[in-house]
C-alpha cells in the first residue's frame, strides 16, 4: 500500500512533457496573477473549452505555493486520493474491509491511474468528486441526513463544473440503477432528491455566472472564429453534445466503438482481463436474478462506458473516471476466488500479464535507456526481494499472486518515473530552452516565433510572441534573443536573413512516442531542434 501510494506521488515534480498540463497552467496562472476568477484567458484571449473548477483549484494552489510544477499537480493528487478514500468507504460498506483494501490497491496500481498523476489533466479531480458524490448519495438513499445531501450536492456540482453536465450520468445511473435493480422505484420520488437537485443547481451557479459574464454579456467577442457565443449554451449543450457528436468547436478523429475496450487493456492493466470477466459474471448473475449487495458500480460504470464508446470524440484518459467502479468490481471477483476454474483463469491471466510487463521493462531499458542500467538494477533487485517476501508469506489462496501483480505495477511505474519520464523531458527542447535562458539570460525579455505553452510556463522572464515578419519589422525585438523552431529557421533562410545560433536544443516534436524514438540508436532520426538565435545587423 505504501509503495503504491509512493509511486503515485513520485511524479509530482516531473516537468510537463505533454501540452495540456502546460496549457491548463497558463490559464490558472492568469487567474492567480490577475485575481480574475471568472474569466478564462489564454494570453489575453478568451478561452472556451473547459469549465472552471480545476483552474480555480490550481490558481489557489499557485497563490499558496507559487507558480511551479508541484503546485499545479498538488490539487489533482489531493482529489485522486479523495477517490481512493471513497472507493475504500464504498467497498467496505458492502463487501468488508479486505475487499475494500483490494479495491484501493487495484485503483492505486491501475496503469493509467498512476500515469495520470504524473501527466495531470482533469480526470483525478473527477474521480474524487464522482466517488464522493456516489458514496454520499447512497447514504442519502439510506437516510435523508442533511449533511449527506449537502456533501453529495457539493461534490456533484463541482464535478459538473469540472467537465460538464454529462457527469450527472454516472452519478445518477449509480443511484437509479441501485433503486431499479432492488425494485424500489417508489424511493426515487422522495423529496430529498428534489432538494439535492435544487442544491446542485445552486452550487453550480459560480460556473454559470462566470461563463455568462465572460461571453453572454459580450456577444461581440470572437471565440473559435465565431461571434455571439453563449457561454451558458456552450456549458449546458455544446460542450457535451458537441463532443459526443464530434461536431463542436473542437473535433477529434477517433470514433471506434471498441476504442475503450482495447484502451482498457493497457489503461486498466494489469487488471483489465479480470475486470472483463468480473463484469460478465455480474451481468450473468443479474440476468439469473441473483441478488447483489449493490448495483452502484455496474450501473454507473457500464452505462458510462457504453456512452463513451458510442461517442465520436474519444481520448484514452476518459475512462479513468470509472476506475473506482471498476476497482470495486474486480476486487469482489478476486476476493471470491477459491480453488477451481476461476482461480486457474486468475493465475493464467495474471502470470501472462505480469510476465509481459516485466519483460517490457527489461527490453525497454536496453533499447530506450541502456545508460541507466544502475537505476534499473536497483529497481529490479528491490522488485525481486519484494516478490520473494510476498510468496513466502502464509496467506489465502489468491493473495500472493494479487500482491505480486501490485508489485509488478509498482516496479513498472517506478522505472517510468525514475528513468523514462526524465529522458522524455530531456527531449523537450522548449523546456531546455527555458532552463537555459533562466540561467543565462536572467529573466530578460525575449521574442518567440512559436507559442509553446511549456516554454511559456517554465521561462521566468517576459516573452513577446510574434510572427517572424513582425519581429523583423520591430527594432526592439530584432535586438532580443529569439526563440524559434525548425519552421522559423527555414523561413529565415528563405528570406536571406543572417542570424547566429546562441544555443540549439534537441526536440521531439510529438506527444505520442514512436518506435524509432524509443530505440535509442534510431532516436536522432525523430528529432527536430528548438533554437535560441540572434539576428545579425
C-alpha positions as CSV (number, residue, x, y, z in Angstrom):
1,X,0.0,0.0,0.0
2,X,2.8,2.5,0.9
3,X,4.7,1.7,-2.2
4,X,1.6,2.1,-4.4
5,X,0.9,5.4,-2.8
6,X,4.5,6.5,-3.2
7,X,4.7,5.6,-6.9
8,X,1.5,7.8,-7.5
9,X,3.2,10.7,-5.7
10,X,6.7,10.2,-7.2
11,X,6.0,12.0,-10.4
12,X,4.8,15.3,-8.8
13,X,8.0,17.1,-9.6
14,X,8.4,15.9,-13.2
15,X,8.1,18.7,-15.7
16,X,5.4,18.7,-18.3
17,X,6.1,16.6,-21.3
18,X,2.6,17.0,-22.9
19,X,0.9,20.2,-23.8
20,X,-2.4,20.0,-21.9
21,X,-0.8,20.5,-18.4
22,X,1.1,23.5,-19.6
23,X,-2.0,25.0,-21.2
24,X,-4.1,24.5,-18.1
25,X,-1.2,26.0,-16.0
26,X,-1.2,29.1,-18.3
27,X,-5.0,29.5,-17.7
28,X,-4.7,29.1,-13.9
29,X,-1.7,31.3,-13.7
30,X,-3.6,34.1,-15.5
31,X,-6.3,33.7,-12.9
32,X,-3.9,33.8,-9.9
33,X,-1.9,36.8,-11.2
34,X,-4.9,38.9,-12.2
35,X,-7.2,37.8,-9.4
36,X,-9.9,37.5,-12.1
37,X,-11.5,34.1,-11.2
38,X,-14.5,34.5,-13.6
39,X,-12.7,34.7,-17.0
40,X,-10.6,32.0,-18.6
41,X,-7.9,33.9,-20.6
42,X,-5.2,32.5,-22.7
43,X,-2.5,35.1,-23.4
44,X,-5.2,37.7,-23.1
45,X,-7.7,36.0,-25.4
46,X,-11.0,34.5,-24.3
47,X,-10.8,30.7,-23.9
48,X,-13.8,28.4,-24.0
49,X,-13.1,24.7,-23.8
50,X,-13.4,23.5,-20.2
51,X,-15.4,24.6,-17.1
52,X,-13.7,26.5,-14.3
53,X,-13.3,24.2,-11.3
54,X,-9.9,22.7,-11.9
55,X,-8.5,26.1,-12.8
56,X,-9.9,27.6,-9.6
57,X,-8.2,24.8,-7.6
58,X,-4.9,25.2,-9.4
59,X,-5.0,29.0,-9.2
60,X,-5.5,28.8,-5.4
61,X,-2.5,26.4,-5.2
62,X,-0.4,28.8,-7.3
63,X,-1.3,31.6,-4.9
64,X,-0.2,29.5,-1.9
65,X,2.8,27.6,-3.2
66,X,3.9,29.8,-6.2
67,X,3.7,29.0,-9.9
68,X,5.5,25.7,-10.3
69,X,5.1,22.1,-11.4
70,X,4.3,20.8,-7.9
71,X,1.7,23.4,-7.2
72,X,0.0,22.5,-10.4
73,X,-0.2,18.8,-9.7
74,X,-0.9,19.0,-5.9
75,X,-4.7,19.7,-6.1
76,X,-5.2,16.9,-8.6
77,X,-3.3,14.4,-6.3
78,X,-5.5,15.5,-3.4
79,X,-8.6,14.7,-5.4
80,X,-7.2,11.4,-6.6
81,X,-6.6,10.3,-3.0
82,X,-10.1,11.5,-2.2
83,X,-11.2,8.9,-4.8
84,X,-9.1,6.3,-3.0
85,X,-10.7,7.1,0.3
86,X,-14.3,7.0,-1.0
87,X,-13.5,3.8,-3.0
88,X,-12.5,2.2,0.3
89,X,-15.5,3.5,2.1
90,X,-18.0,2.4,-0.6
91,X,-16.4,-1.1,-1.0
92,X,-16.2,-1.6,2.8
93,X,-19.8,-0.7,3.2
94,X,-21.0,-3.6,1.0
95,X,-18.1,-6.1,1.0
96,X,-16.0,-5.7,4.1
97,X,-12.6,-4.4,4.9
98,X,-10.4,-6.9,3.0
99,X,-12.3,-6.3,-0.3
100,X,-12.0,-2.6,0.2
101,X,-8.3,-2.8,0.6
102,X,-8.1,-5.0,-2.5
103,X,-10.1,-2.3,-4.4
104,X,-7.9,0.6,-3.5
105,X,-4.8,-1.4,-4.3
106,X,-6.2,-2.1,-7.7
107,X,-7.1,1.6,-8.1
108,X,-3.6,2.7,-7.0
109,X,-1.9,0.3,-9.4
110,X,-4.1,0.6,-12.5
111,X,-1.6,1.8,-15.1
112,X,-3.4,5.0,-16.3
113,X,-4.2,6.0,-12.7
114,X,-0.5,6.2,-12.0
115,X,0.3,7.9,-15.3
116,X,-2.4,10.5,-14.9
117,X,-0.9,11.5,-11.6
118,X,2.3,12.5,-13.4
119,X,0.7,13.8,-16.6
120,X,-2.1,15.6,-14.9
121,X,-5.3,16.7,-16.6
122,X,-8.9,16.9,-15.2
123,X,-9.5,13.2,-14.5
124,X,-8.1,13.0,-11.0
125,X,-10.5,15.8,-9.9
126,X,-13.5,13.9,-11.5
127,X,-12.5,10.6,-9.8
128,X,-12.6,12.1,-6.4
129,X,-15.7,14.2,-6.8
130,X,-17.6,11.3,-8.6
131,X,-16.9,8.8,-5.9
132,X,-17.6,11.3,-3.1
133,X,-21.0,12.1,-4.7
134,X,-22.0,8.4,-5.2
135,X,-21.0,7.5,-1.7
136,X,-22.9,10.3,0.0
137,X,-25.9,9.8,-2.3
138,X,-26.1,6.2,-1.3
139,X,-26.1,7.4,2.3
140,X,-28.9,9.8,1.4
141,X,-30.7,6.8,-0.1
142,X,-30.5,5.0,3.3
143,X,-31.5,8.1,5.4
144,X,-32.1,11.7,4.4
145,X,-29.4,13.2,6.6
146,X,-28.9,16.8,5.5
147,X,-25.1,16.5,5.9
148,X,-25.0,13.8,3.2
149,X,-27.4,15.6,1.0
150,X,-25.2,18.7,1.2
151,X,-21.9,16.9,0.6
152,X,-23.3,14.8,-2.3
153,X,-24.7,18.0,-3.9
154,X,-21.5,19.9,-3.5
155,X,-19.4,17.1,-5.0
156,X,-21.8,16.7,-7.9
157,X,-21.8,20.4,-8.6
158,X,-18.0,20.6,-8.5
159,X,-17.9,17.5,-10.9
160,X,-20.2,19.3,-13.3
161,X,-18.0,22.4,-13.0
162,X,-15.0,20.3,-13.9
163,X,-16.1,18.5,-17.0
164,X,-19.8,19.3,-17.7
165,X,-23.3,18.0,-17.1
166,X,-22.6,14.6,-18.5
167,X,-21.1,13.7,-15.1
168,X,-24.7,13.6,-13.9
169,X,-25.0,10.4,-15.9
170,X,-22.6,8.1,-13.9
171,X,-23.7,9.6,-10.6
172,X,-27.4,9.4,-11.4
173,X,-27.1,5.9,-13.1
174,X,-25.4,4.5,-10.0
175,X,-28.2,5.5,-7.6
176,X,-31.1,5.0,-10.0
177,X,-29.7,1.6,-11.1
178,X,-29.5,0.5,-7.5
179,X,-33.1,1.6,-6.9
180,X,-34.3,-0.2,-10.0
181,X,-32.4,-3.5,-9.5
182,X,-33.6,-3.6,-5.9
183,X,-37.2,-2.9,-7.2
184,X,-37.7,0.2,-5.1
185,X,-38.9,2.6,-7.7
186,X,-41.0,4.5,-5.2
187,X,-37.9,5.6,-3.4
188,X,-36.8,7.7,-6.5
189,X,-39.7,10.1,-5.9
190,X,-38.7,11.1,-2.3
191,X,-38.4,14.9,-1.6
192,X,-34.7,14.5,-0.7
193,X,-33.8,14.1,-4.4
194,X,-35.6,17.2,-5.4
195,X,-33.8,19.1,-2.6
196,X,-30.5,17.8,-3.8
197,X,-31.3,18.7,-7.4
198,X,-32.0,22.3,-6.3
199,X,-28.8,22.4,-4.3
200,X,-26.7,21.1,-7.3
201,X,-28.1,23.9,-9.4
202,X,-27.4,26.4,-6.6
203,X,-23.8,25.2,-6.2
204,X,-23.2,25.3,-10.0
205,X,-24.1,29.0,-10.2
206,X,-20.5,30.1,-10.0
207,X,-19.8,28.4,-13.3
208,X,-23.0,29.7,-14.9
209,X,-22.2,33.2,-13.6
210,X,-18.6,33.0,-14.9
211,X,-19.4,31.9,-18.5
212,X,-22.4,34.4,-18.6
213,X,-20.3,37.4,-17.6
214,X,-17.4,36.4,-19.9
215,X,-19.4,35.5,-23.0
216,X,-23.2,36.1,-22.9
217,X,-22.8,39.7,-21.8
218,X,-20.2,40.3,-24.6
219,X,-21.7,38.9,-27.9
220,X,-19.1,40.9,-29.8
221,X,-16.3,38.6,-28.6
222,X,-14.8,36.2,-31.1
223,X,-14.4,32.5,-30.0
224,X,-13.3,29.8,-32.4
225,X,-13.9,32.3,-35.2
226,X,-17.5,33.0,-34.3
227,X,-19.4,35.9,-32.7
228,X,-22.4,35.9,-30.4
229,X,-21.3,32.9,-28.4
230,X,-23.4,32.0,-25.4
231,X,-21.3,30.7,-22.5
232,X,-24.3,29.2,-20.8
233,X,-25.4,27.4,-24.0
234,X,-21.9,26.1,-24.5
235,X,-21.7,24.8,-20.9
236,X,-25.1,23.1,-21.0
237,X,-25.2,21.9,-24.5
238,X,-22.2,22.4,-26.9
239,X,-19.5,21.2,-24.6
240,X,-21.4,17.9,-24.1
241,X,-23.3,17.0,-27.2
242,X,-20.8,18.8,-29.5
243,X,-18.2,16.4,-28.1
244,X,-20.5,13.4,-28.3
245,X,-21.4,14.0,-31.9
246,X,-17.9,15.3,-32.7
247,X,-19.4,18.5,-34.3
248,X,-18.5,21.0,-31.7
249,X,-15.8,23.7,-31.8
250,X,-13.1,21.1,-31.2
251,X,-13.2,17.8,-33.0
252,X,-11.4,14.5,-32.9
253,X,-10.6,11.8,-35.4
254,X,-11.5,8.8,-33.2
255,X,-14.8,7.0,-33.4
256,X,-14.1,3.3,-32.9
257,X,-16.9,1.6,-31.0
258,X,-14.3,-0.7,-29.4
259,X,-11.8,2.0,-28.7
260,X,-12.3,2.0,-24.9
261,X,-12.3,-1.8,-24.8
262,X,-8.8,-2.1,-26.2
263,X,-7.8,1.1,-24.4
264,X,-8.7,-0.5,-21.0
265,X,-6.4,-3.5,-21.8
266,X,-3.4,-1.2,-21.2
267,X,-5.1,1.7,-19.2
268,X,-6.5,-0.6,-16.5
269,X,-3.6,-3.0,-16.7
270,X,-2.7,-5.3,-15.1
271,X,-6.4,-5.8,-14.0
272,X,-8.3,-5.4,-17.3
273,X,-8.8,-9.1,-18.2
274,X,-10.1,-9.8,-14.6
275,X,-12.4,-6.7,-15.0
276,X,-13.9,-8.0,-18.2
277,X,-14.5,-11.4,-16.6
278,X,-16.0,-9.9,-13.5
279,X,-18.4,-7.7,-15.5
280,X,-19.5,-10.7,-17.5
281,X,-20.0,-12.6,-14.2
282,X,-22.1,-9.9,-12.6
283,X,-24.3,-9.4,-15.7
284,X,-24.9,-13.1,-15.8
285,X,-25.9,-13.1,-12.1
286,X,-28.3,-10.2,-12.7
287,X,-29.9,-12.0,-15.7
288,X,-30.4,-15.0,-13.5
289,X,-31.9,-12.7,-10.8
290,X,-29.3,-13.5,-8.2
291,X,-29.4,-10.5,-5.8
292,X,-26.2,-8.5,-5.4
293,X,-25.2,-6.4,-2.4
294,X,-25.1,-3.3,-4.6
295,X,-25.7,-2.2,-8.2
296,X,-23.9,1.2,-8.0
297,X,-20.7,0.2,-9.7
298,X,-22.2,-1.9,-12.5
299,X,-24.9,0.7,-13.2
300,X,-22.6,3.8,-13.2
301,X,-19.6,2.1,-14.7
302,X,-21.1,0.2,-17.6
303,X,-23.6,2.8,-18.7
304,X,-20.9,5.5,-18.9
305,X,-18.5,3.1,-20.7
306,X,-21.2,2.4,-23.3
307,X,-21.8,6.2,-23.8
308,X,-18.1,6.8,-24.1
309,X,-17.9,4.0,-26.7
310,X,-20.9,5.5,-28.7
311,X,-19.3,8.9,-28.7
312,X,-17.4,10.1,-31.7
313,X,-14.9,12.1,-29.6
314,X,-12.7,9.6,-27.8
315,X,-9.5,10.0,-25.8
316,X,-7.7,7.3,-23.8
317,X,-7.9,9.0,-20.4
318,X,-11.7,9.4,-20.5
319,X,-12.3,6.0,-18.8
320,X,-10.1,6.9,-15.8
321,X,-13.1,8.4,-14.0
322,X,-14.7,4.9,-14.0
323,X,-11.7,3.2,-12.4
324,X,-13.0,3.3,-8.9
325,X,-16.1,1.5,-10.0
326,X,-14.0,-1.0,-12.0
327,X,-11.7,-1.5,-9.0
328,X,-14.5,-2.5,-6.7
329,X,-16.0,-4.9,-9.3
330,X,-12.6,-6.5,-9.8
331,X,-11.9,-6.7,-6.1
332,X,-15.1,-8.5,-5.4
333,X,-14.2,-11.1,-8.0
334,X,-10.7,-11.6,-6.6
335,X,-11.9,-11.9,-3.0
336,X,-14.3,-14.7,-4.1
337,X,-11.6,-16.9,-5.6
338,X,-11.2,-20.4,-4.3
339,X,-9.6,-23.5,-5.9
340,X,-11.3,-24.3,-9.2
341,X,-11.7,-23.0,-12.7
342,X,-12.0,-19.3,-11.8
343,X,-8.8,-19.4,-9.8
344,X,-6.9,-21.1,-12.7
345,X,-8.2,-18.4,-15.0
346,X,-6.9,-15.8,-12.5
347,X,-3.5,-17.4,-12.3
348,X,-3.1,-17.8,-16.1
349,X,-4.2,-14.2,-16.8
350,X,-2.1,-12.6,-14.2
351,X,1.1,-14.5,-14.8
352,X,0.9,-13.8,-18.5
353,X,0.2,-10.1,-18.0
354,X,2.7,-9.5,-15.2
355,X,5.3,-11.6,-17.2
356,X,4.8,-9.4,-20.3
357,X,5.0,-6.2,-18.2
358,X,8.3,-7.3,-16.6
359,X,9.7,-8.3,-20.0
360,X,8.6,-5.0,-21.4
361,X,10.5,-3.0,-18.8
362,X,13.7,-5.2,-19.3
363,X,13.6,-4.7,-23.0
364,X,12.7,-1.0,-22.7
365,X,15.7,-0.4,-20.5
366,X,18.1,-2.0,-23.0
367,X,16.7,-0.2,-26.1
368,X,15.5,3.1,-24.6
369,X,18.0,4.0,-21.8
370,X,20.9,1.5,-21.6
371,X,23.0,4.1,-19.8
372,X,20.6,3.9,-16.8
373,X,21.5,0.3,-16.0
374,X,22.4,1.1,-12.4
375,X,18.9,2.5,-11.6
376,X,17.3,-0.4,-13.5
377,X,19.4,-3.0,-11.5
378,X,18.4,-1.3,-8.1
379,X,14.7,-1.2,-9.0
380,X,14.9,-4.8,-10.3
381,X,16.6,-6.0,-7.1
382,X,14.0,-4.3,-5.0
383,X,11.2,-5.9,-7.0
384,X,12.8,-9.4,-6.7
385,X,13.3,-9.1,-3.0
386,X,9.7,-7.9,-2.5
387,X,8.4,-10.7,-4.7
388,X,10.3,-13.4,-2.7
389,X,8.9,-11.9,0.5
390,X,5.3,-12.0,-0.9
391,X,5.4,-15.6,-2.0
392,X,7.0,-16.7,1.3
393,X,4.1,-15.4,3.4
394,X,1.3,-17.7,4.5
395,X,-1.9,-16.3,3.0
396,X,-5.2,-17.1,1.4
397,X,-5.0,-18.7,-2.0
398,X,-5.3,-15.6,-4.1
399,X,-3.2,-13.2,-2.0
400,X,0.4,-13.9,-3.2
401,X,-0.4,-13.5,-6.9
402,X,-2.6,-10.5,-6.2
403,X,0.2,-8.8,-4.2
404,X,2.8,-9.8,-6.8
405,X,0.7,-8.2,-9.5
406,X,0.6,-5.0,-7.5
407,X,4.4,-5.2,-7.0
408,X,4.9,-5.6,-10.8
409,X,2.9,-2.4,-11.4
410,X,4.9,-0.5,-8.7
411,X,8.1,-1.8,-10.4
412,X,6.9,-0.7,-13.9
413,X,5.9,2.8,-12.8
414,X,8.9,3.3,-10.6
415,X,11.0,2.7,-13.7
416,X,8.9,5.1,-15.7
417,X,9.2,7.9,-13.1
418,X,12.9,7.3,-12.4
419,X,14.1,6.8,-15.9
420,X,11.6,7.1,-18.8
421,X,9.8,10.4,-18.0
422,X,13.0,12.3,-17.2
423,X,14.5,11.2,-20.5
424,X,11.4,12.3,-22.4
425,X,11.6,15.7,-20.6
426,X,15.2,16.0,-21.7
427,X,14.0,15.8,-25.4
428,X,11.5,18.7,-24.9
429,X,13.5,21.5,-26.5
430,X,11.2,24.2,-25.2
431,X,11.9,23.2,-21.6
432,X,15.6,23.0,-22.2
433,X,15.5,26.5,-23.9
434,X,13.5,27.9,-20.9
435,X,16.0,26.5,-18.4
436,X,19.0,27.8,-20.4
437,X,17.5,31.3,-20.6
438,X,16.7,31.2,-16.8
439,X,20.3,30.5,-16.1
440,X,22.0,32.7,-18.7
441,X,19.6,35.4,-19.7
442,X,18.5,36.4,-16.1
443,X,14.8,36.9,-16.9
444,X,15.5,39.4,-19.8
445,X,12.8,39.9,-22.4
446,X,12.9,37.6,-25.4
447,X,10.8,37.2,-28.6
448,X,9.3,34.0,-29.7
449,X,8.1,32.9,-33.2
450,X,6.5,29.8,-31.8
451,X,3.9,29.7,-29.0
452,X,4.9,26.8,-26.7
453,X,2.9,26.5,-23.6
454,X,5.6,24.6,-21.9
455,X,8.3,27.2,-22.7
456,X,5.9,29.9,-21.5
457,X,5.3,28.2,-18.2
458,X,9.0,27.5,-17.4
459,X,10.6,30.7,-18.6
460,X,10.7,33.2,-15.8
461,X,11.2,36.3,-18.0
462,X,8.9,38.2,-20.2
463,X,8.1,36.8,-23.7
464,X,6.7,38.6,-26.7
465,X,5.0,36.2,-29.1
466,X,5.1,37.4,-32.7
467,X,5.3,36.0,-36.2
468,X,8.7,36.4,-37.9
469,X,7.6,39.3,-40.2
470,X,6.6,41.4,-37.2
471,X,9.9,40.6,-35.4
472,X,11.9,41.7,-38.5
473,X,9.9,45.0,-38.6
474,X,10.3,45.8,-34.9
475,X,13.8,47.2,-33.9
476,X,13.4,46.3,-30.2
477,X,12.5,42.7,-30.9
478,X,15.3,42.3,-33.5
479,X,17.8,43.0,-30.8
480,X,16.4,40.4,-28.4
481,X,17.1,36.7,-28.3
482,X,14.6,35.0,-30.5
483,X,13.0,31.6,-29.7
484,X,12.5,29.7,-32.9
485,X,11.5,26.2,-34.2
486,X,12.6,24.5,-37.4
487,X,9.8,26.2,-39.4
488,X,11.0,29.7,-38.4
489,X,14.6,28.8,-39.2
490,X,13.6,27.6,-42.6
491,X,11.6,30.8,-43.1
492,X,14.7,32.9,-42.1
493,X,16.8,31.1,-44.6
494,X,14.3,31.6,-47.4
495,X,14.3,35.4,-46.6
496,X,18.1,35.5,-46.6
497,X,18.2,36.8,-43.1
498,X,21.5,36.3,-41.3
499,X,21.5,35.1,-37.8
500,X,23.6,33.4,-35.2
501,X,22.6,30.4,-33.1
502,X,23.0,31.1,-29.4
503,X,22.0,27.6,-28.5
504,X,20.2,24.7,-30.2
505,X,18.3,22.0,-28.3
506,X,17.2,18.6,-29.4
507,X,13.4,18.4,-29.5
508,X,11.0,15.5,-30.0
509,X,8.1,17.4,-31.6
510,X,5.2,14.9,-30.9
511,X,3.4,13.7,-27.7
512,X,2.9,10.1,-28.8
513,X,6.2,8.2,-28.7
514,X,7.2,6.5,-31.9
515,X,9.1,3.2,-32.0
516,X,12.2,4.9,-33.6
517,X,12.3,7.4,-30.7
518,X,12.0,4.6,-28.1
519,X,15.0,2.8,-29.7
520,X,18.0,5.0,-28.7
521,X,20.1,4.2,-31.7
522,X,17.4,5.4,-34.0
523,X,16.2,8.4,-31.9
524,X,18.2,11.1,-33.7
525,X,16.1,10.4,-36.8
526,X,13.0,11.5,-35.0
527,X,14.3,14.8,-33.6
528,X,13.9,18.4,-34.6
529,X,15.6,21.3,-32.9
530,X,14.4,24.2,-30.7
531,X,16.7,27.3,-31.3
532,X,17.7,30.4,-29.5
533,X,19.1,32.8,-32.1
534,X,20.1,36.4,-32.5
535,X,19.8,38.4,-35.8
536,X,23.0,39.8,-37.3
537,X,22.8,43.5,-38.0
